[in-house]
Amino acid sequence: MQIREYVIRRLLILPLILIGTSLIVFTLGRVGGNPIAIYLEHEMTPEEVAQLEDRYGLNDSLPEQYVAWLGGVLRGDLGFSGVSAAPVMDVLPRRLAATLELSIAAAIVAISMGIGLGTFAGARRDRLPDHLTRVFAISGAATPIFWFAIVMLIIFWVYLGWFPVGRSDATIFASIPHPTGVYTIDAVLAGSWTAFRDAIWHLVLPAVTLGYGATAIITRMMRSSLAEELNEDYVDAARAKGLPERLVLRRHARRNALIPTVTVIGLGFGFLLQGSVVVEIIFIWPGLGRWMADAVLRGDQATIMAYVLFTSILFLIVNLIVDILYAYLDRRVVLGG
Amino acid sequence: MVDTAAPREPLTRTESGPLAVRLRRAGELTREVLRNPTTLMGLIVIVTLISLAFLAPLLTEPNRPDAYQMPRDWGATNAPPGTPGHLLGTTSTGGDVLYGVLWGARTSLRMSLIVVGVTMTVGTIMGSIAGFIGGKVDEFIMRIVDVLLAIPELIFALAIAAVLGPSFANIIFALSVVFWVKYARIIRGQIIHVKHNEYVDSARVIGDSKLNIYRKDVLPNSVTPVVVQATLDMGNIVLVGATLSFIGLAEAGLAEWGVLVSEGQAGISSGRWWASTFPGAMVFLWALAFNLLGDGLRDVLDPRTGGR
């Protein structure tokens, strides 16, 4: 019940948060010097600069500028990306596809590894595997992902030579059409085994690297909630009726332990989103994160604003879905209990 | 007040009472915290790293005029670890990795202490205002908190530091803007919790002023979660700060771990692993140690939310 009220409350304040976020993003775009600096060139005359300023409404009052900017955002106009030399909205979908591909692969790694390891440790409480898992889970949250990525590169790319960097082999990539922008899906659609293998081969190392932090979070949560479930009466009942331990774990305890674990998926998603900036820099992955990093270094405010706005909204939506999902699962537990 | 009244006090009231009682309680807590081997390990690593930060000027010759700039030895670029005079090797521009590792500890200590100090103060003030005044003011401050929490930490700090321009001071500023929110939440929650507790009512009945209640009853009770959060933040701030400087938001050549990892990155394809690996490992150790200590403190000080 409490969770339900919480979700309703969250939905009610959502518009407020969205407006607040847009205000922050707008402020970011105005405190950092001239917002059109990246469009200016040396040979421009003062008149041309004034013209540009006029065109972007820099002579209007700040509230007017905010309204004009927000109106543009709502119409899908996020400005012109200096680093990509194209409108933000033209670049965003392509970049997003690359990041989504990487993040989903990382999420698959994190969820499967996290639930597996968490179950393994939770079922062996206070024994060696449990202690090792605990150390792994804590160190996961403390590992600087930029360092972990470099160590992975040194081992698997420089010394072992097992995996490449970048997103694809240029010739293979060019050999198939890209209707979705997600390389693996495009390869399947084109029916090209070579391209598919190329996509997966490039995906493994960055996905494992990016998924590492989230794996640790999920492992930790899964472990503690499973250990808690195993103390419940229904587990004793299942054991008493002669169910093998393996099935007690799989059919009963693990299912219920998954419910609280859902709550950390939002947290894990935040990890993926933030980690993608660094992982994409190091693995030369042409996604949103790398785009943001380029924009940051060149002071490209339109791209920075678009990125922050977009990722914040994405983050909000994911967390909202997680809350609703949890409320739903929670209700099922009450009804089915 | 005589000592016989002590047992009737709620258990959470740990920080008040006669000095001897407080000291004894602190001693008990310390022993309890140190009983956990992982917490103890965290503490040992922290002490070691902070000692390195303090001893840096004795262990390496400070660079002139600015000791926080990496010295360059152009006669020994890309030297592997073990080279005389460059124990951990050098970067492609002759930066001594050991120097960066040691002075980076100083930079990190400075960064985390400043940011924790600022965010704890700002968060405590904002949280106190929200919790005590309540009503519209509380609503307003908490909505700001909600908005700030809606943007992922690293991305928000990255954006702030980016629009302000690349400098270490701007990184510190950006981290301060991002990290105060949790303290405000903690303090506000504690105040509302404590406000409804019986003993505050009794204090009010006796006729204590509001400020006195705050000072004697609310603040001491809020110390525990704040200390835990500050410990965790000491680690996380360095983690996020080093990430920002790795991306390129600190001054080039600064003796800072993230900058050094970034400088060493170019060499890894040629097998020069040391310039990135050592400073990165320092960030890991730093963050890990404070996380272990923070976790251990939480388990002991606040058993309800203990992770085990």
Contacts between the chains, C-beta under 8 A, distances in Angstrom:
chain1	res1	chain2	res2	distance
A	13	B	143	7.1
A	13	B	146	6.4
A	16	B	143	6.0
A	16	B	146	7.6
A	16	B	147	7.8
A	17	B	143	7.8
A	17	B	146	5.6
A	17	B	147	5.4
A	17	B	150	5.1
A	20	B	143	6.9
A	20	B	144	7.3
A	20	B	146	7.5
A	20	B	147	3.3
A	20	B	150	7.5
A	21	B	147	5.9
A	21	B	150	5.7
A	21	B	151	6.4
A	24	B	147	6.7
A	24	B	148	7.9
A	24	B	151	7.1
A	25	B	159	7.9
A	28	B	159	5.4
A	28	B	160	6.8
A	28	B	163	5.1
A	29	B	163	7.2
A	31	B	163	5.8
A	31	B	164	7.2
A	32	B	162	7.4
A	32	B	163	2.9
A	32	B	164	6.1
A	32	B	165	7.1
A	33	B	163	7.9
A	33	B	165	7.6
A	134	B	38	7.8
A	135	B	38	7.4
A	138	B	38	7.6
A	138	B	288	7.0
A	138	B	291	5.8
A	138	B	292	6.4
A	138	B	295	6.7
A	139	B	284	7.6
A	139	B	288	5.6
A	141	B	287	7.9
A	141	B	291	6.1
A	142	B	235	6.4
A	142	B	239	7.0
A	142	B	284	6.2
A	142	B	287	3.8
A	142	B	288	3.9
A	142	B	291	4.8
A	143	B	284	5.6
A	143	B	287	7.6
A	143	B	288	7.9
A	144	B	239	5.7
A	144	B	242	5.9
A	144	B	243	6.5
A	144	B	246	7.9
A	144	B	258	7.9
A	144	B	261	7.9
A	144	B	280	5.9
A	144	B	283	4.4
A	144	B	284	6.0
A	144	B	287	7.0
A	145	B	243	7.5
A	146	B	242	7.7
A	146	B	243	5.9
A	146	B	246	4.6
A	146	B	258	7.3
A	146	B	261	6.2
A	146	B	280	7.1
A	147	B	261	6.0
A	147	B	276	7.2
A	147	B	277	7.7
A	147	B	280	2.8
A	147	B	281	7.1
A	147	B	283	6.2
A	147	B	284	6.3
A	148	B	280	8.0
A	150	B	261	6.7
A	150	B	265	6.3
A	150	B	268	6.3
A	150	B	276	4.8
A	150	B	277	7.3
A	150	B	280	6.5
A	151	B	277	6.6
A	151	B	280	7.2
A	153	B	268	6.1
A	154	B	268	5.5
A	154	B	273	4.8
A	154	B	276	7.9
A	154	B	277	7.2
A	157	B	269	7.9
A	158	B	268	6.0
A	158	B	269	6.4
A	158	B	271	5.9
A	158	B	273	7.5
A	159	B	271	7.8
A	220	B	307	7.5
A	224	B	307	6.6
A	224	B	308	7.2
A	270	B	152	5.0
A	270	B	153	7.9
A	273	B	152	5.6
A	273	B	155	7.1
A	274	B	152	5.2
A	274	B	153	7.0
A	274	B	154	4.0
A	274	B	155	6.0
A	277	B	154	7.2
A	277	B	155	7.4
A	277	B	158	7.0
A	277	B	247	7.0
A	278	B	243	6.2
A	278	B	246	7.0
A	278	B	247	7.2
A	281	B	247	6.9
A	282	B	265	7.3
A	292	B	155	7.8
A	292	B	158	7.3
A	293	B	247	5.5
A	293	B	248	7.7
A	295	B	162	7.5
A	296	B	158	6.3
A	296	B	159	7.9
A	296	B	161	8.0
A	296	B	162	4.0
A	296	B	247	6.4
A	296	B	248	7.2
A	296	B	249	6.9
A	297	B	166	7.8
A	297	B	247	7.7
A	297	B	248	5.1
A	299	B	162	7.2
A	299	B	163	7.7
A	299	B	165	7.4
A	301	B	163	6.6
A	304	B	159	5.6
A	304	B	162	5.7
A	304	B	163	6.7
A	307	B	155	7.6
A	307	B	159	7.8
A	308	B	151	6.7
A	308	B	155	6.1
A	308	B	156	7.2
A	308	B	159	4.7
A	311	B	151	7.8
A	311	B	152	6.6
A	311	B	155	5.6
A	312	B	150	5.7
A	312	B	151	4.5
A	312	B	152	7.3
A	312	B	155	7.6
A	315	B	150	6.8
A	315	B	151	7.3
A	315	B	152	5.6
A	316	B	150	5.5
